[in-house]
Amino acid sequence: MANQTLTTSAETEIRLIVDSWAQAMRAKDAAGVIAHQARDFVQFDLAPPLQTVGAHPEGLQGWFATWRGQIGYEIIDLHVIAGDDIAFCHALIHLTGSRTDGSESDVWFRNTLCLRKTGDVWEIAHGHESVPMHMDGSFRAAIDLKP
Amino acid sequence: MFDVPPPLRSRGMDEYGKTWDLFFKYHKPLQAFDIEELEITAGEDVAFAVAIMRCGSATFSGPPEQGGFLFRLTIGLRKIDGAWRITHEHHSVPADD
């Protein structure tokens, strides 16, 4: 029972971190996004390159600058699997909003976050965001799929 | 599971099993996935693994060059009754557009 209580508490902590992280994304607050990342954070991003290591606030700020106003960043079906000091979670994200080039974005993508607890603090050690790729020979990114 | 080809997600073992139909349709025997990089972070009963994988050139999805293509893989595991079980897989390639 003691272990179950711990796990439930860890899940609650992680949901708060995911909420805070998503709120920073909506507000285009690069420092707020990075605040939850581990120093050796490994990111598999929606767009190339294959992977990045460490914080890249300039990349985030550049991407934020392509949006007018707040970003719609809705987290759907968040599942959290938490141990005492290691956890992972996955969700779908519905990304919406107006871009500075005049276009409207409306994309669903997949998100996995892996966390570890250092001292009393949960840090995001790894993030993986993606859209599927059409395997019909075209290799097009499948940005028009809905759950 | 979040796979490289559509759909957006597959839930449960029945849906997961169906995702292999596409792969094995184009997959030739003796061609496998290679693990290029792998980092494992494990606790007592929850763990995750982060990998860069190579898909062989002999699949429909691979480019014609011998090298195949690289993709990213994240795996989440839980220890259930003393055995590690994969409860989540996320495979992807970066989107070029």
gemmi code that builds the backbone of each chain (N, CA, C; Angstrom):
import gemmi

chains = {
    "A": [
        ("MET", (0.825, -1.215, 0.000), (0.000, 0.000, 0.000), (0.854, 1.258, 0.000)),
        ("ALA", (1.947, 1.184, 0.779), (2.824, 2.361, 0.861), (3.338, 2.710, -0.533)),
        ("ASN", (3.729, 1.676, -1.282), (4.258, 1.884, -2.619), (3.199, 2.493, -3.541)),
        ("GLN", (1.971, 2.016, -3.400), (0.887, 2.516, -4.230), (0.640, 4.006, -3.965)),
        ("THR", (0.717, 4.366, -2.686), (0.516, 5.771, -2.324), (1.592, 6.642, -2.954)),
        ("LEU", (2.847, 6.144, -2.890), (3.964, 6.878, -3.483), (3.749, 7.092, -4.973)),
        ("THR", (3.342, 6.010, -5.649), (3.167, 6.070, -7.091), (2.072, 7.056, -7.461)),
        ("THR", (0.991, 7.040, -6.720), (-0.106, 7.955, -6.995), (0.350, 9.394, -6.821)),
        ("SER", (1.143, 9.625, -5.784), (1.674, 10.953, -5.538), (2.608, 11.380, -6.678)),
        ("ALA", (3.445, 10.427, -7.160), (4.348, 10.729, -8.266), (3.553, 11.081, -9.513)),
        ("GLU", (2.471, 10.353, -9.768), (1.666, 10.639, -10.949), (1.085, 12.054, -10.874)),
        ("THR", (0.616, 12.424, -9.699), (0.067, 13.771, -9.516), (1.142, 14.823, -9.780)),
        ("GLU", (2.355, 14.584, -9.266), (3.461, 15.530, -9.488), (3.771, 15.666, -10.975)),
        ("ILE", (3.763, 14.532, -11.684), (4.116, 14.559, -13.104), (3.032, 15.261, -13.914)),
        ("ARG", (1.780, 15.037, -13.562), (0.705, 15.739, -14.272), (0.822, 17.252, -14.092)),
        ("LEU", (1.253, 17.676, -12.912), (1.457, 19.114, -12.682), (2.592, 19.648, -13.564)),
        ("ILE", (3.651, 18.857, -13.701), (4.782, 19.280, -14.539), (4.361, 19.362, -16.003)),
        ("VAL", (3.619, 18.365, -16.463), (3.161, 18.381, -17.855), (2.245, 19.591, -18.085)),
        ("ASP", (1.375, 19.884, -17.131), (0.496, 21.063, -17.234), (1.318, 22.344, -17.327)),
        ("SER", (2.310, 22.446, -16.476), (3.150, 23.641, -16.438), (3.930, 23.805, -17.741)),
        ("TRP", (4.461, 22.682, -18.230), (5.222, 22.674, -19.482), (4.328, 23.087, -20.656)),
        ("ALA", (3.106, 22.526, -20.703), (2.188, 22.856, -21.800), (1.760, 24.326, -21.722)),
        ("GLN", (1.576, 24.812, -20.497), (1.196, 26.215, -20.331), (2.310, 27.133, -20.853)),
        ("ALA", (3.569, 26.743, -20.609), (4.705, 27.523, -21.118), (4.734, 27.493, -22.648)),
        ("MET", (4.389, 26.354, -23.240), (4.323, 26.267, -24.708), (3.259, 27.221, -25.233)),
        ("ARG", (2.070, 27.217, -24.593), (0.972, 28.091, -25.047), (1.369, 29.551, -24.962)),
        ("ALA", (2.091, 29.896, -23.878), (2.454, 31.288, -23.624), (3.734, 31.694, -24.366)),
        ("LYS", (4.321, 30.757, -25.122), (5.564, 31.013, -25.864), (6.671, 31.465, -24.914)),
        ("ASP", (6.764, 30.751, -23.806), (7.718, 31.068, -22.745), (8.844, 30.020, -22.780)),
        ("ALA", (9.903, 30.313, -23.546), (10.986, 29.336, -23.743), (11.642, 28.969, -22.409)),
        ("ALA", (11.852, 29.961, -21.539), (12.478, 29.674, -20.239), (11.598, 28.726, -19.421)),
        ("GLY", (10.290, 28.909, -19.513), (9.357, 28.048, -18.789), (9.367, 26.618, -19.312)),
        ("VAL", (9.565, 26.470, -20.622), (9.639, 25.124, -21.213), (10.912, 24.439, -20.747)),
        ("ILE", (12.019, 25.167, -20.819), (13.331, 24.586, -20.513), (13.492, 24.312, -19.014)),
        ("ALA", (12.746, 25.062, -18.191), (12.866, 24.924, -16.734), (12.658, 23.489, -16.261)),
        ("HIS", (11.870, 22.715, -17.000), (11.573, 21.343, -16.571), (12.519, 20.314, -17.175)),
        ("GLN", (13.426, 20.751, -18.046), (14.302, 19.800, -18.745), (15.544, 19.485, -17.931)),
        ("ALA", (15.976, 18.220, -18.013), (17.256, 17.830, -17.406), (18.391, 18.445, -18.225)),
        ("ARG", (19.558, 18.557, -17.589), (20.708, 19.161, -18.263), (21.077, 18.381, -19.531)),
        ("ASP", (20.929, 17.056, -19.479), (21.297, 16.209, -20.627), (20.058, 15.782, -21.429)),
        ("PHE", (19.043, 16.638, -21.404), (17.774, 16.397, -22.104), (18.002, 15.990, -23.568)),
        ("VAL", (17.407, 14.881, -23.970), (17.494, 14.413, -25.362), (16.131, 14.587, -26.019)),
        ("GLN", (16.106, 15.364, -27.097), (14.844, 15.648, -27.773), (14.805, 15.007, -29.149)),
        ("PHE", (13.709, 14.269, -29.423), (13.374, 13.839, -30.780), (12.225, 14.753, -31.195)),
        ("ASP", (12.499, 15.723, -32.045), (11.541, 16.771, -32.367), (10.670, 16.397, -33.565)),
        ("LEU", (9.595, 17.173, -33.771), (8.730, 16.961, -34.931), (9.521, 17.080, -36.223)),
        ("ALA", (10.387, 18.088, -36.283), (11.154, 18.383, -37.490), (12.600, 17.931, -37.308)),
        ("PRO", (13.375, 17.813, -38.396), (14.794, 17.462, -38.259), (15.511, 18.475, -37.374)),
        ("PRO", (16.645, 18.110, -36.766), (17.412, 16.872, -36.981), (16.817, 15.674, -36.240)),
        ("LEU", (17.508, 14.535, -36.384), (17.058, 13.282, -35.775), (16.959, 13.439, -34.254)),
        ("GLN", (17.961, 14.077, -33.658), (17.932, 14.290, -32.211), (18.769, 15.513, -31.837)),
        ("THR", (18.426, 16.107, -30.699), (19.235, 17.183, -30.126), (19.462, 16.866, -28.653)),
        ("VAL", (20.573, 17.358, -28.121), (20.904, 17.142, -26.710), (21.093, 18.498, -26.043)),
        ("GLY", (20.503, 18.667, -24.853), (20.628, 19.917, -24.104), (19.544, 20.915, -24.502)),
        ("ALA", (19.536, 22.034, -23.811), (18.504, 23.057, -24.042), (18.829, 23.883, -25.280)),
        ("HIS", (17.787, 24.199, -26.045), (17.965, 25.023, -27.247), (16.911, 26.131, -27.261)),
        ("PRO", (17.059, 27.104, -26.357), (16.049, 28.158, -26.261), (15.910, 28.952, -27.551)),
        ("GLU", (17.008, 29.112, -28.301), (16.936, 29.906, -29.536), (16.060, 29.197, -30.571)),
        ("GLY", (16.126, 27.853, -30.585), (15.279, 27.098, -31.505), (13.807, 27.261, -31.147)),
        ("LEU", (13.502, 27.184, -29.845), (12.128, 27.356, -29.372), (11.622, 28.766, -29.685)),
        ("GLN", (12.474, 29.755, -29.404), (12.055, 31.143, -29.631), (11.809, 31.404, -31.111)),
        ("GLY", (12.660, 30.808, -31.957), (12.473, 30.965, -33.403), (11.138, 30.378, -33.840)),
        ("TRP", (10.798, 29.219, -33.256), (9.529, 28.559, -33.605), (8.350, 29.365, -33.045)),
        ("PHE", (8.485, 29.847, -31.806), (7.420, 30.667, -31.209), (7.142, 31.906, -32.058)),
        ("ALA", (8.211, 32.448, -32.661), (8.072, 33.685, -33.443), (7.260, 33.475, -34.718)),
        ("THR", (7.017, 32.208, -35.088), (6.221, 31.959, -36.299), (4.719, 31.925, -35.990)),
        ("TRP", (4.348, 32.161, -34.715), (2.932, 32.130, -34.316), (2.461, 33.533, -33.941)),
        ("ARG", (1.210, 33.826, -34.328), (0.587, 35.072, -33.872), (-0.214, 34.767, -32.622)),
        ("GLY", (0.051, 35.506, -31.554), (-0.694, 35.294, -30.306), (-0.347, 33.963, -29.671)),
        ("GLN", (-1.252, 33.491, -28.805), (-1.018, 32.250, -28.085), (-1.088, 31.046, -29.022)),
        ("ILE", (-0.392, 29.991, -28.623), (-0.432, 28.740, -29.372), (-1.473, 27.829, -28.719)),
        ("GLY", (-2.326, 27.217, -29.557), (-3.245, 26.199, -29.037), (-2.466, 24.911, -28.857)),
        ("TYR", (-2.367, 24.442, -27.618), (-1.519, 23.285, -27.318), (-2.270, 22.415, -26.321)),
        ("GLU", (-3.217, 21.632, -26.881), (-4.127, 20.869, -26.028), (-3.628, 19.431, -25.873)),
        ("ILE", (-3.511, 18.988, -24.640), (-3.025, 17.633, -24.365), (-4.210, 16.704, -24.157)),
        ("ILE", (-4.263, 15.642, -24.972), (-5.393, 14.719, -24.952), (-4.903, 13.333, -24.532)),
        ("ASP", (-5.691, 12.676, -23.681), (-5.400, 11.281, -23.282), (-4.001, 11.115, -22.700)),
        ("LEU", (-3.686, 11.908, -21.723), (-2.373, 11.780, -21.068), (-2.363, 10.541, -20.169)),
        ("HIS", (-1.437, 9.634, -20.470), (-1.247, 8.452, -19.630), (0.086, 8.590, -18.917)),
        ("VAL", (0.094, 8.419, -17.613), (1.320, 8.558, -16.818), (1.628, 7.216, -16.162)),
        ("ILE", (2.857, 6.734, -16.356), (3.332, 5.525, -15.676), (4.495, 5.981, -14.800)),
        ("ALA", (4.296, 5.953, -13.497), (5.302, 6.532, -12.594), (5.757, 5.537, -11.550)),
        ("GLY", (7.066, 5.390, -11.425), (7.657, 4.687, -10.292), (8.055, 5.724, -9.265)),
        ("ASP", (8.902, 5.326, -8.317), (9.319, 6.278, -7.284), (10.208, 7.370, -7.853)),
        ("ASP", (11.076, 7.021, -8.819), (12.016, 8.021, -9.333), (12.197, 7.996, -10.842)),
        ("ILE", (11.494, 7.100, -11.540), (11.521, 7.046, -13.003), (10.076, 7.015, -13.481)),
        ("ALA", (9.801, 7.742, -14.559), (8.424, 7.782, -15.061), (8.441, 8.061, -16.552)),
        ("PHE", (7.345, 7.721, -17.195), (7.149, 8.166, -18.572), (5.674, 8.433, -18.775)),
        ("CYS", (5.365, 9.249, -19.773), (3.966, 9.524, -20.068), (3.823, 9.753, -21.567)),
        ("HIS", (2.621, 9.519, -22.059), (2.378, 9.737, -23.480), (0.998, 10.331, -23.677)),
        ("ALA", (0.868, 11.094, -24.743), (-0.389, 11.790, -25.019), (-0.427, 12.169, -26.483)),
        ("LEU", (-1.621, 12.560, -26.931), (-1.736, 13.227, -28.227), (-1.802, 14.724, -27.953)),
        ("ILE", (-1.241, 15.505, -28.863), (-1.292, 16.956, -28.719), (-1.981, 17.544, -29.948)),
        ("HIS", (-2.940, 18.413, -29.681), (-3.647, 19.106, -30.753), (-3.109, 20.533, -30.810)),
        ("LEU", (-2.365, 20.798, -31.884), (-1.661, 22.071, -32.052), (-2.463, 22.949, -33.013)),
        ("THR", (-2.881, 24.105, -32.540), (-3.693, 24.981, -33.392), (-3.263, 26.440, -33.215)),
        ("GLY", (-3.572, 27.243, -34.221), (-3.312, 28.671, -34.093), (-2.996, 29.313, -35.427)),
        ("SER", (-2.750, 30.604, -35.372), (-2.472, 31.393, -36.575), (-0.978, 31.647, -36.684)),
        ("ARG", (-0.457, 31.466, -37.898), (0.972, 31.682, -38.125), (1.184, 33.075, -38.691)),
        ("THR", (2.402, 33.550, -38.521), (2.724, 34.908, -38.993), (2.697, 35.003, -40.516)),
        ("ASP", (2.783, 33.853, -41.209), (2.705, 33.890, -42.682), (1.255, 33.895, -43.174)),
        ("GLY", (0.299, 33.979, -42.221), (-1.110, 34.080, -42.596), (-1.833, 32.746, -42.634)),
        ("SER", (-1.100, 31.646, -42.502), (-1.753, 30.332, -42.538), (-2.279, 29.965, -41.147)),
        ("GLU", (-3.179, 28.973, -41.144), (-3.718, 28.447, -39.888), (-3.175, 27.036, -39.702)),
        ("SER", (-2.723, 26.732, -38.499), (-2.236, 25.384, -38.209), (-3.285, 24.607, -37.420)),
        ("ASP", (-3.424, 23.342, -37.745), (-4.347, 22.449, -37.041), (-3.797, 21.035, -37.212)),
        ("VAL", (-2.935, 20.611, -36.313), (-2.204, 19.355, -36.453), (-2.303, 18.550, -35.159)),
        ("TRP", (-2.497, 17.254, -35.315), (-2.411, 16.333, -34.178), (-1.070, 15.626, -34.245)),
        ("PHE", (-0.386, 15.545, -33.126), (0.836, 14.755, -33.114), (0.959, 13.982, -31.808)),
        ("ARG", (1.961, 13.092, -31.754), (2.161, 12.207, -30.617), (3.293, 12.746, -29.755)),
        ("ASN", (3.142, 12.625, -28.460), (4.174, 13.112, -27.550), (4.448, 12.058, -26.474)),
        ("THR", (5.727, 11.769, -26.269), (6.160, 10.918, -25.159), (7.181, 11.700, -24.348)),
        ("LEU", (7.015, 11.744, -23.051), (7.988, 12.379, -22.160), (8.502, 11.332, -21.177)),
        ("CYS", (9.814, 11.332, -20.946), (10.423, 10.426, -19.967), (11.064, 11.284, -18.882)),
        ("LEU", (10.791, 10.928, -17.636), (11.240, 11.767, -16.515), (12.013, 10.955, -15.486)),
        ("ARG", (12.890, 11.644, -14.784), (13.558, 11.025, -13.632), (13.610, 12.053, -12.510)),
        ("LYS", (13.601, 11.535, -11.295), (13.591, 12.408, -10.137), (15.012, 12.586, -9.634)),
        ("THR", (15.450, 13.831, -9.552), (16.773, 14.147, -9.026), (16.528, 14.929, -7.739)),
        ("GLY", (16.896, 14.325, -6.594), (16.512, 14.921, -5.324), (14.995, 14.861, -5.214)),
        ("ASP", (14.360, 16.004, -5.013), (12.897, 16.030, -4.918), (12.235, 16.508, -6.202)),
        ("VAL", (13.032, 16.696, -7.242), (12.524, 17.363, -8.445), (12.441, 16.399, -9.621)),
        ("TRP", (11.265, 16.333, -10.234), (11.122, 15.576, -11.481), (11.672, 16.407, -12.631)),
        ("GLU", (12.579, 15.814, -13.416), (13.116, 16.480, -14.597), (12.737, 15.682, -15.835)),
        ("ILE", (12.461, 16.407, -16.925), (12.182, 15.735, -18.190), (13.521, 15.408, -18.839)),
        ("ALA", (13.833, 14.109, -18.911), (15.126, 13.666, -19.451), (15.067, 13.473, -20.960)),
        ("HIS", (13.845, 13.250, -21.463), (13.707, 12.924, -22.889), (12.309, 13.295, -23.360)),
        ("GLY", (12.248, 13.906, -24.534), (10.967, 14.211, -25.168), (10.973, 13.693, -26.594)),
        ("HIS", (9.867, 13.117, -27.008), (9.762, 12.558, -28.363), (8.427, 13.012, -28.945)),
        ("GLU", (8.482, 13.826, -29.987), (7.280, 14.324, -30.670), (7.338, 13.887, -32.117)),
        ("SER", (6.192, 13.462, -32.653), (6.225, 13.047, -34.063), (4.835, 13.036, -34.670)),
        ("VAL", (4.834, 13.076, -36.002), (3.661, 12.704, -36.788), (4.056, 11.443, -37.558)),
        ("PRO", (3.083, 10.607, -37.902), (3.424, 9.436, -38.717), (3.928, 9.869, -40.103)),
        ("MET", (4.564, 8.921, -40.779), (5.029, 9.152, -42.149), (4.298, 8.174, -43.066)),
        ("HIS", (3.775, 8.683, -44.177), (3.087, 7.795, -45.117), (4.094, 6.841, -45.741)),
        ("MET", (3.843, 5.535, -45.602), (4.766, 4.550, -46.179), (4.184, 4.030, -47.483)),
        ("ASP", (3.829, 4.986, -48.354), (3.289, 4.643, -49.666), (4.300, 5.001, -50.753)),
        ("GLY", (5.552, 5.199, -50.337), (6.597, 5.586, -51.288), (6.813, 7.083, -51.341)),
        ("SER", (5.836, 7.852, -50.814), (5.955, 9.317, -50.891), (6.738, 9.886, -49.705)),
        ("PHE", (6.771, 9.160, -48.587), (7.428, 9.596, -47.341), (6.874, 10.923, -46.843)),
        ("ARG", (5.617, 11.230, -47.221), (5.022, 12.488, -46.747), (4.721, 12.393, -45.258)),
        ("ALA", (4.911, 13.524, -44.572), (4.518, 13.594, -43.172), (2.985, 13.583, -43.109)),
        ("ALA", (2.436, 12.762, -42.226), (0.973, 12.648, -42.106), (0.490, 13.675, -41.081)),
        ("ILE", (0.277, 14.904, -41.577), (-0.088, 15.990, -40.667), (-1.596, 16.229, -40.639)),
        ("ASP", (-2.351, 15.369, -41.343), (-3.797, 15.587, -41.451), (-4.591, 14.499, -40.720)),
        ("LEU", (-3.925, 13.720, -39.866), (-4.622, 12.631, -39.163), (-5.284, 13.151, -37.897)),
        ("LYS", (-6.449, 12.575, -37.600), (-7.155, 12.918, -36.362), (-7.437, 11.637, -35.585)),
        ("PRO", (-7.488, 11.723, -34.266), (-7.705, 10.499, -33.472), (-9.125, 9.951, -33.654)),
    ],
    "B": [
        ("MET", (0.798, 2.356, -28.847), (2.021, 2.582, -29.613), (1.825, 3.709, -30.630)),
        ("PHE", (2.864, 4.501, -30.788), (2.927, 5.513, -31.835), (3.942, 4.997, -32.850)),
        ("ASP", (3.488, 4.630, -34.054), (4.348, 3.974, -35.040), (4.809, 4.949, -36.120)),
        ("VAL", (5.758, 4.511, -36.964), (6.216, 5.364, -38.070), (5.092, 5.596, -39.094)),
        ("PRO", (4.464, 4.547, -39.613), (3.340, 4.813, -40.533), (2.058, 5.121, -39.762)),
        ("PRO", (1.031, 5.668, -40.430), (-0.271, 5.842, -39.767), (-0.781, 4.481, -39.279)),
        ("PRO", (-1.728, 4.435, -38.337), (-2.505, 5.552, -37.779), (-1.715, 6.360, -36.736)),
        ("LEU", (-2.418, 7.371, -36.186), (-1.821, 8.244, -35.176), (-1.381, 7.430, -33.956)),
        ("ARG", (-2.210, 6.453, -33.568), (-1.857, 5.592, -32.432), (-2.568, 4.250, -32.558)),
        ("SER", (-1.997, 3.251, -31.873), (-2.612, 1.927, -31.785), (-2.698, 1.567, -30.315)),
        ("ARG", (-3.884, 1.089, -29.901), (-4.081, 0.758, -28.480), (-4.441, -0.712, -28.323)),
        ("GLY", (-3.764, -1.378, -27.411), (-4.056, -2.785, -27.130), (-3.331, -3.704, -28.104)),
        ("MET", (-3.238, -4.974, -27.747), (-2.427, -5.903, -28.532), (-3.038, -6.214, -29.889)),
        ("ASP", (-4.367, -6.165, -30.039), (-4.968, -6.445, -31.345), (-4.562, -5.381, -32.361)),
        ("GLU", (-4.683, -4.112, -31.955), (-4.300, -3.027, -32.860), (-2.800, -3.049, -33.119)),
        ("TYR", (-2.027, -3.351, -32.071), (-0.570, -3.416, -32.224), (-0.186, -4.497, -33.244)),
        ("GLY", (-0.807, -5.647, -33.117), (-0.503, -6.760, -34.021), (-0.756, -6.401, -35.477)),
        ("LYS", (-1.821, -5.646, -35.716), (-2.163, -5.268, -37.103), (-1.089, -4.392, -37.731)),
        ("THR", (-0.378, -3.610, -36.900), (0.618, -2.695, -37.479), (1.762, -3.463, -38.139)),
        ("TRP", (1.960, -4.708, -37.721), (3.052, -5.489, -38.320), (2.683, -6.044, -39.691)),
        ("ASP", (1.383, -6.066, -40.015), (0.971, -6.585, -41.324), (1.640, -5.809, -42.452)),
        ("LEU", (1.644, -4.466, -42.323), (2.251, -3.617, -43.356), (3.742, -3.898, -43.452)),
        ("PHE", (4.376, -4.004, -42.287), (5.834, -4.206, -42.275), (6.209, -5.527, -42.936)),
        ("PHE", (5.547, -6.615, -42.512), (5.936, -7.926, -43.024), (5.538, -8.120, -44.485)),
        ("LYS", (4.612, -7.291, -44.965), (4.232, -7.348, -46.372), (5.444, -7.017, -47.260)),
        ("TYR", (6.299, -6.132, -46.774), (7.427, -5.668, -47.585), (8.772, -6.150, -47.069)),
        ("HIS", (8.729, -6.855, -45.955), (9.955, -7.225, -45.257), (10.504, -8.525, -45.816)),
        ("LYS", (11.795, -8.538, -46.111), (12.409, -9.773, -46.581), (13.084, -10.472, -45.396)),
        ("PRO", (13.095, -11.793, -45.400), (13.744, -12.513, -44.300), (15.202, -12.089, -44.160)),
        ("LEU", (15.710, -12.190, -42.970), (17.108, -11.924, -42.631), (17.458, -10.443, -42.619)),
        ("GLN", (16.497, -9.586, -42.905), (16.735, -8.156, -42.755), (16.113, -7.735, -41.435)),
        ("ALA", (16.860, -7.040, -40.619), (16.352, -6.704, -39.290), (16.624, -5.243, -38.964)),
        ("PHE", (16.152, -4.845, -37.805), (16.481, -3.510, -37.297), (17.841, -3.558, -36.600)),
        ("ASP", (18.623, -2.533, -36.783), (19.877, -2.405, -36.045), (19.723, -1.302, -35.011)),
        ("ILE", (20.285, -1.537, -33.821), (20.308, -0.501, -32.786), (21.601, 0.289, -32.957)),
        ("GLU", (21.483, 1.559, -33.312), (22.673, 2.398, -33.519), (23.131, 3.020, -32.203)),
        ("GLU", (22.169, 3.495, -31.419), (22.472, 4.091, -30.117), (21.365, 3.656, -29.168)),
        ("LEU", (21.719, 3.396, -27.906), (20.701, 2.982, -26.938), (21.088, 3.477, -25.551)),
        ("GLU", (20.161, 4.162, -24.915), (20.389, 4.576, -23.532), (19.198, 4.131, -22.691)),
        ("ILE", (19.484, 3.410, -21.603), (18.425, 2.863, -20.748), (18.469, 3.553, -19.395)),
        ("THR", (17.312, 3.977, -18.917), (17.196, 4.566, -17.581), (16.187, 3.722, -16.824)),
        ("ALA", (16.634, 3.058, -15.767), (15.769, 2.093, -15.089), (15.638, 2.390, -13.603)),
        ("GLY", (14.411, 2.354, -13.112), (14.146, 2.393, -11.691), (13.791, 0.997, -11.225)),
        ("GLU", (13.157, 0.907, -10.060), (12.840, -0.405, -9.516), (11.769, -1.116, -10.347)),
        ("ASP", (10.745, -0.357, -10.776), (9.655, -1.016, -11.499), (9.154, -0.224, -12.703)),
        ("VAL", (9.829, 0.882, -13.028), (9.514, 1.648, -14.241), (10.836, 1.980, -14.921)),
        ("ALA", (10.869, 1.902, -16.252), (12.100, 2.203, -16.985), (11.746, 2.774, -18.343)),
        ("PHE", (12.703, 3.459, -18.949), (12.527, 3.868, -20.338), (13.831, 3.686, -21.083)),
        ("ALA", (13.726, 3.506, -22.397), (14.892, 3.333, -23.253), (14.743, 4.264, -24.446)),
        ("VAL", (15.839, 4.899, -24.822), (15.856, 5.875, -25.913), (16.873, 5.397, -26.934)),
        ("ALA", (16.458, 5.258, -28.180), (17.348, 4.654, -29.170), (17.265, 5.337, -30.522)),
        ("ILE", (18.375, 5.262, -31.238), (18.395, 5.560, -32.673), (18.532, 4.210, -33.370)),
        ("MET", (17.603, 3.943, -34.279), (17.540, 2.635, -34.923), (17.765, 2.791, -36.427)),
        ("ARG", (18.169, 1.688, -37.048), (18.306, 1.668, -38.504), (17.366, 0.606, -39.059)),
        ("CYS", (16.583, 1.008, -40.057), (15.686, 0.067, -40.728), (16.372, -0.354, -42.022)),
        ("GLY", (16.475, -1.660, -42.251), (17.232, -2.194, -43.387), (16.708, -1.734, -44.733)),
        ("SER", (17.574, -1.780, -45.719), (17.224, -1.278, -47.049), (16.286, -2.212, -47.778)),
        ("ALA", (16.134, -3.440, -47.292), (15.318, -4.405, -48.019), (13.835, -4.308, -47.662)),
        ("THR", (13.430, -3.209, -47.041), (12.012, -3.004, -46.805), (11.495, -2.017, -47.830)),
        ("PHE", (10.205, -2.061, -48.071), (9.565, -1.163, -49.029), (9.835, 0.288, -48.667)),
        ("SER", (9.858, 0.541, -47.345), (9.957, 1.915, -46.885), (11.379, 2.459, -46.956)),
        ("GLY", (12.347, 1.590, -47.069), (13.731, 2.041, -47.064), (14.144, 2.590, -48.413)),
        ("PRO", (15.064, 3.550, -48.434), (15.561, 4.044, -49.712), (16.408, 2.970, -50.384)),
        ("PRO", (16.654, 3.112, -51.665), (17.337, 2.043, -52.401), (18.795, 1.834, -51.990)),
        ("GLU", (19.396, 2.833, -51.353), (20.796, 2.659, -50.963), (20.901, 1.521, -49.940)),
        ("GLN", (22.060, 0.990, -49.813), (22.270, -0.144, -48.912), (21.999, 0.228, -47.452)),
        ("GLY", (22.168, 1.484, -47.137), (22.171, 1.876, -45.731), (20.830, 1.874, -45.022)),
        ("GLY", (19.726, 1.790, -45.751), (18.430, 1.919, -45.096), (18.238, 3.338, -44.568)),
        ("PHE", (17.416, 3.488, -43.535), (17.223, 4.831, -42.975), (17.182, 4.766, -41.457)),
        ("LEU", (17.489, 5.883, -40.835), (17.509, 5.961, -39.377), (16.159, 6.423, -38.857)),
        ("PHE", (15.739, 5.893, -37.711), (14.549, 6.408, -37.053), (14.777, 6.431, -35.550)),
        ("ARG", (13.871, 7.137, -34.851), (13.994, 7.293, -33.416), (13.017, 6.340, -32.727)),
        ("LEU", (13.421, 5.808, -31.574), (12.552, 4.901, -30.824), (12.643, 5.209, -29.330)),
        ("THR", (11.493, 5.375, -28.714), (11.402, 5.515, -27.262), (10.516, 4.382, -26.746)),
        ("ILE", (10.977, 3.673, -25.730), (10.215, 2.557, -25.168), (9.985, 2.796, -23.677)),
        ("GLY", (8.763, 2.586, -23.214), (8.458, 2.657, -21.792), (8.154, 1.260, -21.267)),
        ("LEU", (8.712, 0.927, -20.114), (8.534, -0.427, -19.556), (8.061, -0.379, -18.103)),
        ("ARG", (7.334, -1.407, -17.708), (6.926, -1.593, -16.311), (7.276, -3.007, -15.903)),
        ("LYS", (7.651, -3.154, -14.651), (7.897, -4.500, -14.124), (6.583, -5.009, -13.545)),
        ("ILE", (6.089, -6.082, -14.125), (4.811, -6.644, -13.694), (5.050, -8.091, -13.279)),
        ("ASP", (4.786, -8.408, -12.015), (5.006, -9.753, -11.469), (6.423, -10.236, -11.757)),
        ("GLY", (7.401, -9.358, -11.570), (8.798, -9.766, -11.688), (9.366, -9.734, -13.098)),
        ("ALA", (8.538, -9.420, -14.095), (9.030, -9.416, -15.481), (8.846, -8.031, -16.097)),
        ("TRP", (9.847, -7.559, -16.823), (9.727, -6.271, -17.510), (8.839, -6.424, -18.736)),
        ("ARG", (7.860, -5.537, -18.850), (6.944, -5.550, -19.996), (6.973, -4.190, -20.666)),
        ("ILE", (6.991, -4.186, -21.989), (6.910, -2.929, -22.733), (5.447, -2.489, -22.750)),
        ("THR", (5.167, -1.301, -22.240), (3.782, -0.820, -22.265), (3.597, 0.322, -23.262)),
        ("HIS", (4.698, 0.847, -23.791), (4.583, 1.952, -24.747), (5.776, 1.952, -25.692)),
        ("GLU", (5.497, 2.132, -26.993), (6.566, 2.307, -27.982), (6.228, 3.527, -28.831)),
        ("HIS", (7.235, 4.312, -29.112), (7.059, 5.479, -29.986), (8.179, 5.451, -31.029)),
        ("HIS", (7.810, 5.181, -32.274), (8.772, 5.129, -33.383), (8.494, 6.323, -34.287)),
        ("SER", (9.531, 6.960, -34.816), (9.256, 8.060, -35.750), (10.476, 8.434, -36.561)),
        ("VAL", (10.198, 9.154, -37.636), (11.227, 9.883, -38.374), (10.841, 11.360, -38.317)),
        ("PRO", (11.809, 12.271, -38.381), (11.449, 13.684, -38.379), (10.631, 14.033, -39.625)),
        ("ALA", (9.708, 14.965, -39.482), (8.862, 15.406, -40.607), (9.607, 16.484, -41.386)),
        ("ASP", (9.741, 16.279, -42.689), (10.521, 17.224, -43.499), (9.734, 18.453, -43.906)),
        ("ASP", (8.400, 18.369, -43.825), (7.631, 19.545, -44.277), (6.733, 20.052, -43.166)),
    ],
}
model = gemmi.Model(1)
for chain_id, residues in chains.items():
    chain = gemmi.Chain(chain_id)
    for i, (resn, *xyz) in enumerate(residues, 1):
        res = gemmi.Residue()
        res.name, res.seqid = resn, gemmi.SeqId(i, " ")
        for name, pos in zip(("N", "CA", "C"), xyz):
            atom = gemmi.Atom()
            atom.name, atom.element = name, gemmi.Element(name[0])
            atom.pos, atom.b_iso = gemmi.Position(*pos), 0.0
            res.add_atom(atom)
        chain.add_residue(res)
    model.add_chain(chain)
structure = gemmi.Structure()
structure.add_model(model)
structure.setup_entities()
